[in-house]
Amino acid sequence: MLIEVKVPQLSESVSEATLVSWHKKEGDAVSRDENLIDIETDKVVLETPAPADGVLVKLIKQNGDTVTSGELIAQIDTEAKAAGAAAPVAAPVQAVTPPPAAPAASA
């Protein structure tokens, strides 16, 4: 399921903000409430947390872009796996060789 990451509500006296620094890149796993990006207004720098666990699948806005309250800036897929996450590896299979049969005793 895709979850939208939006610019938080800015104060009434602030109409625009600037995306300062993404802390994650596309394909990275994110955790709910983990800081994704710093957004700067003329008064303050806001930390914007991930709204859900998942994978950051699309950055719609980039560092330096000007944004407004509620504007869509990224998407998180709650069902995707991170690009860098390795699939579980099965334990190596060891071939078991039976010991050689003892030579038959001669009479």
DSSP file (Angstrom, degrees, kcal/mol; ACC not computed):
  #  RESIDUE AA STRUCTURE BP1 BP2  ACC     N-H-->O    O-->H-N    N-H-->O    O-->H-N    TCO  KAPPA ALPHA  PHI   PSI    X-CA   Y-CA   Z-CA
    1    1 A M              0   0    0      0, 0.0    77,-2.7     0, 0.0     2,-0.4   0.000 360.0 360.0 360.0 131.9    0.0    0.0    0.0
    2    2 A L  E     -A   77   0A   0     75,-0.2     2,-0.4    76,-0.1    75,-0.2  -0.693 360.0-164.4 -85.6 130.7    1.4    3.4   -0.9
    3    3 A I  E     -A   76   0A   0     73,-3.3    73,-2.8    -2,-0.4     2,-0.3  -0.944  16.5-130.4-113.0 134.0    1.4    6.0    1.8
    4    4 A E  E     -A   75   0A   0     -2,-0.4     2,-0.6    71,-0.2    71,-0.2  -0.656   8.8-150.7 -86.3 138.1    1.9    9.7    0.9
    5    5 A V  E     -A   74   0A   0     69,-2.8    68,-3.1    -2,-0.3    69,-1.5  -0.948  25.7-177.2-105.1 121.2    4.5   11.8    2.7
    6    6 A K  E     -A   72   0A   0     -2,-0.6    66,-0.2    66,-0.2    65,-0.1  -0.819  35.0 -94.1-120.6 157.6    3.4   15.4    2.8
    7    7 A V        -     0   0    0     64,-2.3    63,-2.1    61,-0.3     3,-0.1  -0.498  52.3-114.4 -63.6 131.4    4.8   18.7    4.0
    8    8 A P        -     0   0    0      0, 0.0     2,-0.2     0, 0.0    62,-0.2  -0.193  43.8 -75.6 -65.0 164.2    3.5   19.3    7.6
    9    9 A Q        -     0   0    0     60,-0.2     2,-0.2    61,-0.1     3,-0.1  -0.436  52.1-148.4 -61.9 123.5    1.1   22.1    8.3
   10   10 A L        -     0   0    0     -2,-0.2    -1,-0.0     1,-0.1     7,-0.0  -0.554  28.6 -87.5 -89.9 159.9    3.1   25.3    8.3
   11   11 A S    >   -     0   0    0     -2,-0.2     3,-1.8     1,-0.1    -1,-0.1  -0.208  40.7-106.1 -64.8 160.9    2.2   28.3   10.6
   12   12 A E  T 3  S+     0   0    0      1,-0.3    -1,-0.1    -3,-0.1    -2,-0.1   0.813 119.9  53.4 -58.6 -32.5   -0.3   30.8    9.2
   13   13 A S  T 3  S+     0   0    0      1,-0.0     2,-0.5     2,-0.0    -1,-0.3   0.523  99.0  74.5 -83.1  -3.8    2.4   33.4    8.7
   14   14 A V    <   +     0   0    0     -3,-1.8    -4,-0.1     1,-0.1     3,-0.1  -0.940  48.1 170.4-113.9 122.5    4.6   31.0    6.6
   15   15 A S        +     0   0    0     -2,-0.5    54,-0.4     1,-0.2     2,-0.3   0.725  65.4  26.6-101.0 -24.8    3.5   30.2    3.1
   16   16 A E        -     0   0    0     52,-0.1    26,-0.4    50,-0.0     2,-0.3  -0.919  56.1-172.0-137.5 160.5    6.5   28.3    1.8
   17   17 A A  E     -D   67   0B   0     50,-2.3    50,-2.9    -2,-0.3     2,-0.4  -0.932  20.7-125.1-143.7 167.1    9.4   26.2    3.0
   18   18 A T  E     -DE  66  40B   0     22,-3.0    22,-3.1    -2,-0.3     2,-0.6  -0.961  20.0-124.5-120.1 134.0   12.5   24.7    1.5
   19   19 A L  E     + E   0  39B   0     46,-2.6    45,-3.9    -2,-0.4    20,-0.2  -0.662  34.2 177.8 -74.2 118.4   13.5   21.0    1.5
   20   20 A V  E     -     0   0B   0     18,-2.8     2,-0.3    -2,-0.6    -1,-0.2   0.932  55.2  -4.2 -91.6 -53.3   16.9   21.0    3.1
   21   21 A S  E     - E   0  38B   0     17,-1.1    17,-1.5    42,-0.1     2,-0.3  -0.888  51.8-146.1-155.0 114.7   18.2   17.5    3.5
   22   22 A W  E     - E   0  37B   0     -2,-0.3    15,-0.3    15,-0.2    14,-0.1  -0.637   8.4-163.6 -73.4 134.9   16.7   14.1    2.8
   23   23 A H  S    S+     0   0    0     13,-3.9     2,-0.3    -2,-0.3    14,-0.2   0.518  74.8  42.1 -95.5  -8.8   18.0   11.5    5.3
   24   24 A K  S    S-     0   0    0     12,-0.7     2,-0.3     4,-0.1     6,-0.0  -0.908  72.0-145.8-131.4 159.7   16.9    8.6    3.2
   25   25 A K    >   -     0   0    0     -2,-0.3     3,-2.2     1,-0.1    31,-0.2  -0.799  43.6 -69.1-120.6 167.9   17.1    7.8   -0.6
   26   26 A E  T 3  S+     0   0    0     -2,-0.3    31,-0.2     1,-0.3     3,-0.1  -0.279 121.7  27.6 -56.0 136.3   14.7    5.9   -2.8
   27   27 A G  T 3  S+     0   0    0     29,-3.7    56,-1.8     1,-0.3    57,-0.5   0.264  90.7 127.9  94.7 -11.1   14.8    2.2   -2.0
   28   28 A D    <   -     0   0    0     -3,-2.2    28,-2.8    28,-0.4    -1,-0.3  -0.533  62.0-118.5 -79.5 144.3   15.8    2.7    1.6
   29   29 A A  E     -B   55   0A   0     26,-0.2     2,-0.3    -2,-0.2    26,-0.3  -0.586  33.6-165.3 -74.7 142.6   13.7    1.0    4.4
   30   30 A V  E     -B   54   0A   0     24,-3.0    24,-2.2    -2,-0.2     2,-0.4  -0.950  10.6-141.7-130.4 152.0   12.1    3.5    6.8
   31   31 A S    >   -     0   0    0     -2,-0.3     3,-2.4    22,-0.2    19,-0.4  -0.873  37.8 -89.3-112.1 146.8   10.6    3.1   10.2
   32   32 A R  T 3  S+     0   0    0     -2,-0.4     3,-0.1     1,-0.3    21,-0.1  -0.260 114.2  12.9 -52.5 135.2    7.5    4.9   11.5
   33   33 A D  T 3  S+     0   0    0     17,-3.0     2,-0.3     1,-0.3    -1,-0.3   0.428  91.2 137.8  72.8   2.8    8.5    8.2   13.1
   34   34 A E    <   -     0   0    0     -3,-2.4    16,-2.3    16,-0.1     2,-0.3  -0.612  66.0-104.4 -74.9 137.5   12.0    8.1   11.7
   35   35 A N  E     + F   0  49B   0     -2,-0.3     3,-0.1    14,-0.2    -1,-0.1  -0.479  43.1 174.0 -66.9 121.8   13.1   11.5   10.5
   36   36 A L  E     -     0   0B   0     12,-3.0   -13,-3.9    -2,-0.3   -12,-0.7   0.838  60.0  -1.8 -93.7 -41.5   13.0   11.5    6.6
   37   37 A I  E     -EF  22  48B   0     11,-1.2    11,-2.7   -15,-0.3     2,-0.5  -0.996  57.6-126.2-154.1 149.8   13.8   15.1    5.8
   38   38 A D  E     -EF  21  47B   0    -17,-1.5   -18,-2.8    -2,-0.3   -17,-1.1  -0.889  25.6-164.5 -98.8 130.9   14.5   18.5    7.3
   39   39 A I  E     -EF  19  46B   0      7,-2.9     7,-3.8    -2,-0.5     2,-0.5  -0.974   6.4-153.3-119.4 125.1   12.2   21.3    6.0
   40   40 A E  E     +EF  18  45B   0    -22,-3.1   -22,-3.0    -2,-0.5     5,-0.2  -0.843  13.7 179.3-106.9 131.2   13.3   24.9    6.6
   41   41 A T        -     0   0    0      3,-3.3   -24,-0.1    -2,-0.5   -27,-0.0  -0.543  51.7 -92.7-107.7-177.6   11.0   27.9    6.9
   42   42 A D  S    S+     0   0    0    -26,-0.4     3,-0.1    -2,-0.2   -25,-0.1   0.601 126.2  33.4 -72.0  -7.2   12.1   31.5    7.5
   43   43 A K  S    S+     0   0    0      1,-0.3     2,-0.3     0, 0.0    -1,-0.2   0.695 123.4   4.7-116.9 -28.7   11.6   30.8   11.2
   44   44 A V        -     0   0    0      2,-0.0    -3,-3.3    -5,-0.0     2,-0.5  -0.978  57.3-119.0-156.6 159.8   12.4   27.1   12.0
   45   45 A V  E     -F   40   0B   0     -2,-0.3     2,-0.4    -5,-0.2    -5,-0.3  -0.958  33.7-155.6-107.1 122.5   13.8   23.8   10.6
   46   46 A L  E     -F   39   0B   0     -7,-3.8    -7,-2.9    -2,-0.5     2,-0.5  -0.799   9.1-141.4 -99.7 136.4   11.2   21.1   10.9
   47   47 A E  E     -F   38   0B   0     -2,-0.4    -9,-0.2    -9,-0.2   -12,-0.0  -0.856  17.6-153.6 -91.2 129.5   12.0   17.4   11.1
   48   48 A T  E     -F   37   0B   0    -11,-2.7   -12,-3.0    -2,-0.5   -11,-1.2  -0.912  10.9-151.9-110.0 114.0    9.5   15.4    9.1
   49   49 A P  E     -F   35   0B   0      0, 0.0   -14,-0.2     0, 0.0   -17,-0.1  -0.393  24.7 -97.6 -84.5 158.9    9.0   11.8   10.2
   50   50 A A        -     0   0    0    -16,-2.3   -17,-3.0   -19,-0.4   -16,-0.1  -0.555  25.7-146.0 -68.6 134.2    7.9    8.8    8.2
   51   51 A P  S    S+     0   0    0      0, 0.0     2,-0.3     0, 0.0    -1,-0.1   0.612  76.1   5.0 -78.6 -11.2    4.2    8.2    8.6
   52   52 A A  S    S-     0   0    0    -21,-0.1     2,-0.2   -18,-0.1   -18,-0.1  -0.983  82.7 -89.3-161.2 163.4    4.6    4.4    8.4
   53   53 A D  S    S+     0   0    0     -2,-0.3     2,-0.3   -22,-0.2   -22,-0.2  -0.558  76.3  83.8 -73.7 146.2    7.1    1.5    8.2
   54   54 A G  E    S-B   30   0A   0    -24,-2.2   -24,-3.0    -2,-0.2     2,-0.4  -0.995  78.1 -49.2 160.3-152.4    8.0    0.6    4.7
   55   55 A V  E     -BC  29  77A   0     22,-2.0    22,-2.8    -2,-0.3     2,-1.1  -0.977  42.2-124.2-122.8 132.1   10.3    1.4    1.8
   56   56 A L  E     + C   0  76A   0    -28,-2.8   -29,-3.7    -2,-0.4   -28,-0.4  -0.635  39.5 170.4 -73.6 101.9   10.8    5.0    0.4
   57   57 A V  E     +     0   0A   0     18,-1.6     2,-0.3    -2,-1.1    -1,-0.2   0.718  56.6  23.0 -93.6 -22.2    9.8    4.2   -3.2
   58   58 A K  E     - C   0  75A   0     17,-1.5    17,-2.1   -33,-0.1     2,-0.7  -0.940  52.0-157.9-152.6 126.7    9.6    7.7   -4.7
   59   59 A L  E     + C   0  74A   0     -2,-0.3    15,-0.3    15,-0.2     3,-0.1  -0.910  14.7 178.9 -96.0 114.0   11.1   11.1   -3.9
   60   60 A I  S    S+     0   0    0     13,-2.1     2,-0.3    -2,-0.7    14,-0.2   0.820  70.0  37.6 -85.8 -33.6    8.7   13.6   -5.6
   61   61 A K  S    S-     0   0    0     12,-1.8     2,-0.2     4,-0.1    -1,-0.1  -0.897  77.5-147.4-118.1 150.1   10.6   16.7   -4.4
   62   62 A Q    >   -     0   0    0     -2,-0.3     3,-2.2     1,-0.1   -43,-0.3  -0.639  37.0 -68.8-112.6 168.1   14.3   17.1   -4.1
   63   63 A N  T 3  S+     0   0    0      1,-0.3   -43,-0.2    -2,-0.2    -1,-0.1  -0.290 121.4  25.8 -52.7 136.3   16.7   19.0   -1.8
   64   64 A G  T 3  S+     0   0    0    -45,-3.9    -1,-0.3     1,-0.3   -44,-0.1   0.235  89.0 133.3  91.8 -13.6   16.4   22.7   -2.4
   65   65 A D    <   -     0   0    0     -3,-2.2   -46,-2.6   -46,-0.1     2,-0.4  -0.424  55.8-126.5 -71.4 145.6   12.8   22.6   -3.8
   66   66 A T  E     +D   18   0B   0    -48,-0.2     2,-0.3    -2,-0.1   -48,-0.2  -0.794  35.9 177.5 -92.0 133.9   10.3   25.1   -2.4
   67   67 A V  E     -D   17   0B   0    -50,-2.9   -50,-2.3    -2,-0.4     2,-0.3  -0.848  19.6-140.4-134.1 166.7    7.1   23.5   -1.0
   68   68 A T    >   -     0   0    0     -2,-0.3     3,-2.0   -52,-0.2   -61,-0.3  -0.805  45.7 -66.1-123.4 167.0    3.8   24.5    0.6
   69   69 A S  T 3  S+     0   0    0    -54,-0.4   -60,-0.2    -2,-0.3    -1,-0.1  -0.226 119.4  10.0 -52.4 134.2    1.8   23.0    3.5
   70   70 A G  T 3  S+     0   0    0    -63,-2.1    -1,-0.3     1,-0.2     2,-0.2   0.451  88.8 148.0  77.5   0.3    0.3   19.6    2.6
   71   71 A E    <   -     0   0    0     -3,-2.0   -64,-2.3   -63,-0.2     2,-0.3  -0.482  53.9-112.9 -72.8 138.3    2.3   19.2   -0.6
   72   72 A L  E     +A    6   0A   0    -66,-0.2   -66,-0.2    -2,-0.2    -1,-0.1  -0.543  43.8 163.4 -70.7 126.4    3.2   15.6   -1.6
   73   73 A I  E     -     0   0A   0    -68,-3.1   -13,-2.1     1,-0.3   -12,-1.8   0.596  58.4  -4.3-120.4 -18.7    6.9   15.1   -1.4
   74   74 A A  E     -AC   5  59A   0    -69,-1.5   -69,-2.8   -15,-0.3     2,-0.4  -0.979  55.9-128.7-164.2 170.5    7.4   11.3   -1.3
   75   75 A Q  E     -AC   4  58A   0    -17,-2.1   -18,-1.6    -2,-0.3   -17,-1.5  -0.996  11.9-159.8-133.8 140.3    5.8    7.9   -1.2
   76   76 A I  E     -AC   3  56A   0    -73,-2.8   -73,-3.3    -2,-0.4     2,-0.7  -0.968  10.2-147.6-117.7 132.2    6.3    5.0    1.1
   77   77 A D  E >   -AC   2  55A   0    -22,-2.8   -22,-2.0    -2,-0.4     3,-0.6  -0.892   5.6-164.6 -99.0 116.3    5.3    1.4    0.1
   78   78 A T  T 3  S+     0   0    0    -77,-2.7    -1,-0.1    -2,-0.7   -76,-0.1   0.582  87.7  46.1 -77.5  -8.8    4.3   -0.4    3.3
   79   79 A E  T 3  S+     0   0    0    -78,-0.2    -1,-0.2   -24,-0.1     2,-0.1   0.472  92.2  97.9-110.5  -4.7    4.5   -3.8    1.5
   80   80 A A    <   -     0   0    0     -3,-0.6     2,-0.4   -79,-0.2     3,-0.0  -0.379  66.6-129.1 -84.2 162.6    7.8   -3.5   -0.3
   81   81 A K        -     0   0    0     -2,-0.1   -26,-0.1   -52,-0.0    -2,-0.1  -0.877  34.9 -97.3-108.5 145.2   11.2   -4.8    0.8
   82   82 A A    >   -     0   0    0     -2,-0.4     3,-1.0     1,-0.1   -54,-0.2  -0.281  26.9-125.9 -61.8 144.0   14.2   -2.5    0.8
   83   83 A A  T 3  S+     0   0    0    -56,-1.8    -1,-0.1     1,-0.3   -55,-0.1   0.853 110.2  47.0 -59.9 -36.9   16.5   -2.8   -2.2
   84   84 A G  T 3  S+     0   0    0    -57,-0.5     2,-0.3     2,-0.1    -1,-0.3   0.558  85.6 110.0 -83.8  -8.4   19.5   -3.5   -0.1
   85   85 A A    <   -     0   0    0     -3,-1.0     2,-0.2     1,-0.1    -4,-0.0  -0.525  66.0-135.1 -73.8 127.4   17.9   -6.1    2.1
   86   86 A A        -     0   0    0     -2,-0.3     3,-0.1     1,-0.1    -2,-0.1  -0.563  17.7-115.6 -81.9 144.0   19.2   -9.5    1.3
   87   87 A A        -     0   0    0     -2,-0.2    -1,-0.1     1,-0.1     0, 0.0  -0.458  47.1 -85.8 -71.2 150.2   16.8  -12.4    0.9
   88   88 A P        -     0   0    0      0, 0.0     2,-0.5     0, 0.0    -1,-0.1  -0.322  45.5-136.9 -58.5 138.9   17.2  -15.1    3.6
   89   89 A V        -     0   0    0     -3,-0.1     2,-0.1     3,-0.0    -3,-0.0  -0.857  11.6-127.4-104.0 131.0   19.9  -17.5    2.6
   90   90 A A        -     0   0    0     -2,-0.5     3,-0.1     1,-0.1    -1,-0.0  -0.433  36.4 -96.1 -72.0 148.9   19.3  -21.3    3.1
   91   91 A A        -     0   0    0      1,-0.1    -1,-0.1    -2,-0.1     0, 0.0  -0.381  50.6 -96.7 -63.1 142.0   21.9  -23.1    5.0
   92   92 A P        -     0   0    0      0, 0.0     2,-0.5     0, 0.0    -1,-0.1  -0.325  37.0-122.9 -62.8 143.3   24.4  -24.8    2.7
   93   93 A V        -     0   0    0     -3,-0.1     2,-0.5     2,-0.0    -3,-0.0  -0.754  21.7-152.0 -89.9 127.9   23.7  -28.4    2.0
   94   94 A Q        -     0   0    0     -2,-0.5     2,-0.4     2,-0.0    -1,-0.0  -0.869  13.2-130.5-102.5 130.3   26.5  -30.8    2.9
   95   95 A A        -     0   0    0     -2,-0.5     2,-0.7     1,-0.0    -2,-0.0  -0.621  18.1-145.2 -77.0 131.1   26.7  -34.0    0.9
   96   96 A V        -     0   0    0     -2,-0.4    -1,-0.0     0, 0.0    -2,-0.0  -0.877  11.7-163.2-101.2 118.6   27.1  -36.9    3.2
   97   97 A T        -     0   0    0     -2,-0.7    -2,-0.0     3,-0.0     0, 0.0  -0.883  19.5-127.5-101.8 123.6   29.3  -39.6    1.8
   98   98 A P        -     0   0    0      0, 0.0     3,-0.1     0, 0.0     0, 0.0  -0.373  34.0 -99.9 -66.5 148.5   29.0  -43.0    3.5
   99   99 A P        -     0   0    0      0, 0.0     3,-0.1     0, 0.0     0, 0.0  -0.322  50.0 -88.8 -64.7 152.7   32.3  -44.5    4.7
  100  100 A P        -     0   0    0      0, 0.0     2,-0.1     0, 0.0    -3,-0.0  -0.315  49.2-102.0 -63.3 145.4   33.7  -47.1    2.3
  101  101 A A        -     0   0    0      1,-0.1     3,-0.1    -3,-0.1     0, 0.0  -0.381  38.7-107.6 -67.1 143.3   32.5  -50.7    3.0
  102  102 A A        -     0   0    0      1,-0.1    -1,-0.1    -3,-0.1     3,-0.1  -0.471  42.2 -99.8 -70.0 142.0   35.0  -52.8    4.9
  103  103 A P        -     0   0    0      0, 0.0     2,-0.1     0, 0.0    -1,-0.1  -0.334  43.2-103.0 -62.8 144.7   36.6  -55.5    2.7
  104  104 A A        -     0   0    0      1,-0.1     2,-0.2    -3,-0.1    -3,-0.0  -0.424  37.4-112.4 -68.2 140.1   35.0  -58.9    3.1
  105  105 A A        -     0   0    0     -2,-0.1     2,-0.4    -3,-0.1    -1,-0.1  -0.542  28.0-138.1 -74.4 136.4   37.1  -61.3    5.1
  106  106 A S              0   0    0     -2,-0.2    -1,-0.0     1,-0.1     0, 0.0  -0.760 360.0 360.0 -96.4 144.3   38.5  -64.2    3.2
  107  107 A A              0   0    0     -2,-0.4    -1,-0.1     0, 0.0    -2,-0.0   0.421 360.0 360.0-101.8 360.0   38.4  -67.6    4.7
